[in-house]
């Protein structure tokens, strides 16, 4: 009976419920309903559980990444976009810290712009949505599919995903559509969403349509922004 209980416990501990735990954690950090000290305490064991869950899938290491916006390339990235240490936008905080949630400072990412003069979230040449691509093998750990123009959420519709081989978390923001669900394994090159204009500062007409693409390196409870430009094909 004891052995059966242990087997059942192990199966449950490695179940998609781990992803549900991350979703609750990520939203709590985003909305600042959890203190920074407590969030930093909770992150390492939760991340350990997520890595254990990843063992169910065959992740491959990629020396070079697929470009995350289909049909576009390096030339479409903001050249000085990666500035994690600055004071940015309406945030009163200088510099990026994951645990600052929706109030974080800095710009720890590159913005990848698409051709969209009429701001309908479609490519001006093809008249079709522009796909967001998984640059490496990823486990999708949380998504936000609901967003309205009056929302204070800066990322709009977004995706968080994990590469356990390199201990990196990927963040794709301002999406028009999220085309994936949490808990799903996505090989490199998989379409996971479309570029859009969702988000408090991305929605107004002064903003060009773009993907906000951030990668964080994990060391213990620290999540540090990665300048990944050299890794892109």
VENBEL-V987615 format. One line per field, one symbol per residue. ss: DSSP state (H for helix, E for strand, L for the rest). phi: phi as a letter, one per 30 degrees, with the letter a starting at -180 (. if undefined). psi: psi as a letter, one per 20 degrees, with the letter a starting at -180 (. if undefined). Layout:
ss: ???
phi: ???
psi: ???
This chain:
ss: LHHHHHHHHHHHHLLLHHHHHHHHHHHHHHLLLLLHHHHHHHHHHHHHHHHHHHLLLLLLLLLLELLLELLLLHHHELLLLEELLLELLLLLLELLLHHHHHHLLLEELEEEELLLLLLLLLLLLLLLLLEEELLLLEEEEEEELLLLLLLLLLLLEEEEEEELLLLEEEEEEEEEEELLLLLLEELLLLEEEEELLLLLLLLLLLLLLEEEEEEEEEELLEEEELLLHHHEL
phi: .ddddddddddddcdeedddededdddddechcbdddddddddedddeddddddddbcdcdbdbcdddbdibaedccddcddbdccdbicddccicbeddhdcecibdacccccdaddhcibddddicecdccddbdbcdcabbccabecdddddidbbcbbcddchbccbcbiddbccabdjcdbdejddcabdbbdkecddeddcddaccbbbcccbicdbcdcdcedddd
psi: ggggggggggghhjrihghggggggghgggjkjpqgghghhhgghghggghghiiiqnqqqohqqqpiopjrahijqphkhnmijrppcjpippqpphiicijqarnkrqpoqromhjljkqphgikqqpqpqohrpqpphqqoipqqhjqiohicprpprpohhjlqpqporkqgqpkrqqippoqpiqpiaqpbjqqgihhqiipqprpooqppppocipopppnjgiiq.
